[in-house]
Amino acid sequence: MSNIIIIGGGSWGLAMAQMLSNQHNVRVWEYNPHYVKELQETHCNSSLLPDFKLNDSILFSNDKNEVFAIDRVDLLIFATPVSFVRNTVQSFLPHIVKSNGLKAIVNLAKGLEQGSHKRMSEVLQDELPEEYHSIIATLSGPSHAEEVSKNVPTTVVIAGEDIQAIRFARDTMSTPYFRAYSSTDIIGVELGGTVKNIIAIAAGIVDGLALGDNTKGALLTRGIAEITRLGVAMGAKAETFAGLSGIGDLITTAISTHSRNRYVGFELGKGRKISDILGSMKMVAEGVYSSKAIWELKEELKVVMPITDEVYNVLFVDKSPSQAVNDLMTRSLKDEI
């Protein structure tokens, strides 16, 4: 039995806490005092996972000292949105360096940091002492929190540099209904989890415009092609994008009603403005913020990514979704690659 600390009590952090607490000692830090109060009193979060009760064994707190008041921490999980990862790591640094026995640090966020265009493992490396760099890993794959919390069979991949660290995380986090694979292609796993959110917004637009299955199938196929082009240009393995963090996560995010990114696209396709959509959401749609960073990155690397171009234009240039689809369909003809 391992001691696990999860930093971030959003829907994904809570689903992970519930799953892991069946086999391990789990503590969760959450910054929102209202969420923490409800979790402490009822072991529920009626806003994020309604009608779902978490195990009584889980400790919930927004006191860093209380969360880290244990003799040994085996596994540390960051379950915070991309835009908060760097500051969160900075604020926890004194507690992390005092922890004994830490074998792996796993990031759950999918996206690139605005401005720097850094992957989340690179952000963690920036803020943590060098001795921790090799045990940093990222978990990705088709895994909605709403389904993981209900023990729906799920498979993911955990990627990092140190094979012992990622296998420890893999073995510790796997259950009869949550199967983790290991990979050393952390670039590919992180990029797949990031760019698929952009393609999922496009898939939502397709549904919002009621364009049909032919369009959706073409979009996903061409979407994985441009995800792979960017990944290979950044040093990832092409075959990674045929796996769980690539096509697997893309399909799930693009078709599921649980998907926040698909929801954003669907509402855009229906004619709503992005500011109105985001203002009405309780949770973060990472693809909106990733679209800008990925668009800037692909411009810098000169990688052709037409779907990403059009999603960026709809989100940030106020282009109409129907015009974006038309422009994609009327691009110059070429061989399939």
N, C-alpha and C positions, 0 to 999 in steps of 0.2 A: 504494500500500500504506500503510495507516494503522497507527499504534501504538495499541493498545487495552489498557486495564487493566480487569479484572473483579474487583470486590471481593465475594468470596463464592464458595467452591468447593463448594457443594451440587450436587445433581443438575442444577438449571437453569443454574447458573453454569458447570458443566463442559460441559453440552451446548452452551451458547453459545460457550464457548472452543473446543471442537472444530470447530464450524461456522465460526467466524470465522477460525480459524488456517489454514484452507485458502487464504485470500486476504490475511491481515493478520498483523502481529506481535502476539502476544497474551501478556499476563502475568496470572496469577491469584494473588490473595491469599486465603488460607484460614486461619481462626483455629485450627482443630483440628490440632495438631502430628502426630497419628497419621495423619490423612488426608494431610497434606502429605508426610510421610515416604514413604508408599506411592506417592503420585503422583510424587515425585521419583525413586524407585527403579524403579517399574514403569510409570508413566504410566497407572495404573488406580486406581479406587476401588471395591474389591470390595463395599463396603457399599451404595453409592448407585447405581452403574451396573455391576453385575456382568458379567463376561465382555466388557468393552468397553475397548479400549485407545485412549488419546488420543494425538494427534500429538506426536512428539518435540520439535517446535519450540516448544511451549508451556512457558513458565517458571512453576513453582509455588513459592510461598514463603509463610511467615507473618511475614516481615520486611518491614515497610512501606518501609524505606529501599531494600532490594534491588528491590522491585517498581517503585518510582518512579525508579530509577536509569537513566533514559533522557532524551535531550535534548528530546523532544517527546511529549506525550500528546494524541492527536487526539480520542479517545472514551473516556469513563469510564462504566462500567456497574456499578450497585449491584445485586447478586444475593443480598441478605440477607433473612431473614424480617422481616416487618413490625415485630415487637417489638424488633428490633435496629437498625433503620435509623438512628434519631436518634443513638444512641451511636456507631455505626460512622462516621457522617459527622463527628461531633465529633472522633473519634480520628484521622481522615485529613485533617482540615482543613489542618494545616500543610503537608502534602505537596501537596494540591490547589492551594493558592494559589501554590505555587512552580512549578507545572507550566506549561510553555509550549505554546501552540497549541491549547488545549482548545476544541473546537467544539461538543460536545454532552455532556450528562450524562443517562444513561438509567437509569431505575428499572425493575426487573422485579417488585418485590413487589406483591401484590394484597391490599389491606386498608386499614383505618383504624387510626390510633393509638388505643390505649386511653386513656380520660380526655379527651383533647383532641378526639377524633373528626376529626382532621385527615387529609386524604389525603396520600399519600407525597410528592407534589410540594410540598405545603405544608410538610411536615417538612423536606425538603431546603432550601426557601427560608428556613425559620427558622434553619438552621445554616450556610448558605453566604452569603458576602458578596453584596450586591445585584448586583454586576456579573455574577454567574453565574445569576441568577434566570431570565433569558429563555431560556437554553439548556438548562433542565431539561425533561426529557421522560419519558413513561411508555410502556412497551411492554406490550401486552395482546393477547389473542386466543386461539383454540383451539390450544394449543401445549404438549403434554406433553413433558417433557425426554427421556423414554425414546424417543420417536419422532423428535424433532429430532436426537438423537445418531446416529440410524440413517439420516439423510437422507430421512425420510418427508416428502413434499411438505406444506408448512405455510404458512399465511398469517396475518399479524398486523397490528396497527395501532400506529403510534408517534404519540403526541399531545403537543403542547406549544404554547407561545405564539409562539415565533419560527419562522417558516416556513423560514428558511434552516437553522436548527439541526435541525429535525425532518426536513427533506429530506436533510441530510447524514447523519443517523443512519439514515434509511431506505435511502439509497443504499449506505452503508457496510455495513450489516448484511444486505442482500439477497443471496441466492445463487440458483442455478438451482432449488433445492429449498426455499428459505426466502424467501417474498415478503412484503415489508413495504409497507404503505400509510401515508400520512401523514394527520394530522387536527389541527385546532386546538381540538377540543372535549376538552380534557384532563379536565374535570370528568366528562363522560359516560364517557370511556374508563376512568378510574380507578374510578368507581362501578360500572360494568358488571362489571369484573374483580373487584370486591369482593363485591357482593351475589350474583353467580352462585354463589359458593361456598356461601352459605347455602341457596340453592335446590337445589344439588347434594347437600347433606346430606339435605334433604327427599326428593330422588329416591332416594338410597340407602335411606332408611327405607321408601319404597314398595317397593323391591326386596326388602328384608329381610322385609317383611310379605307378600311374594308377591302384590301387589295387581293386577299386570297392566299391559298397555299403555294401556288407557283412562285409568287413573289417572295414569300417567307423562305421557301427552300433555297431559292437563288441567293437571297440575302445572307443566309447563314453560311452557305458554301463560299461565297466570295468574301464574306467577313472573316472566316478562318484563314483564307488565303492572305489577306492583308495583315492579320495578326501575326502570321508566320513570317511574312516579309520583314516586318519590324523586328521581331524577335531574333531572326537570323542576323540581321544587320547589327544587333547589339550583342551578339555572341552566344545566343541560345541555340539549342538543338532543335532542328525542324520537327523531329518526331515527338517532342514534348507536346506540341500543339494538337497532335492527334490523340492525346490522352485526357485525363480527368480535368486538368487545369486549363485545357484548351477547348476542344470540341465538346467535351462533357459538360463543363461549366457553361459554355456558350448556349447549348441547346436548352438546358434547364432555365437559365436566366431569361432567355428569349421567349419561352412559351409559358412560363408559370405566372399564375395570378398572384403569387407571393412576391414576385420580383418588383422592387421599387423602380428599377431602371426601365423595365418594360412599361410600368404604369406611367412614368413620365412621358415616354414616347407615345403611348396610347392617347394620353390627354392632349399632347401636342397635335397628334393626327386629327383629333376631334376639334381643334381650333383654339384651345386654351393657350394663354401666354405662360412662358416658363416661370415668371415671377409669381403668378397666381398659383401654379401647380406646387412649387416648392414651399410657398407660404402656407399651404394647406396640409403639408406632410409632417408627421411626427418623427419620422426616421430619415436618415440621410440617403440620398441616391448618389452614390459615389461616381457614377458614370458622367454626371453633369460636370463635376469638377475635373475628372480625369480627361474629359474631352479636350479641354483647353491645353492641359499639359501634354497630352499625347499629340495633339495637332502641332504644337510648337516643337516637340521632339522630332516628329517625322519630317517637318520642314527643315530642321537642322541637319538631319541625316539624309535628306533627299529620298525618302521612301514613299512610293506611290500608295496612297490609302484613300481611295475615292469615297468610300462610305463614311470614314472618319471626317473627311472634308465636309460632306453634306450635313452630318450631325452637328459639327461645329458651326456651320452656317445657320442652321435652324436655331441652335441654342443662343448664339452670340451675335449673329448678323441679322436676325429677324427674317430669315428666308422662309417662305411658306413650305410646309412639308410636301405638298403636291409638286411644287416646282423642283424641290430637291430630288424627288423620285424621277421626275422627267429628265433632269440633267444627268442622273446616273444612267438612265436607259438610253440616252442619246450621245453618250461618250463615243469617241472614235472606236471603230471595231478593231479587234485584235485577236491573236491566238490565246487560248486558255492557258494560263500559267499559275 
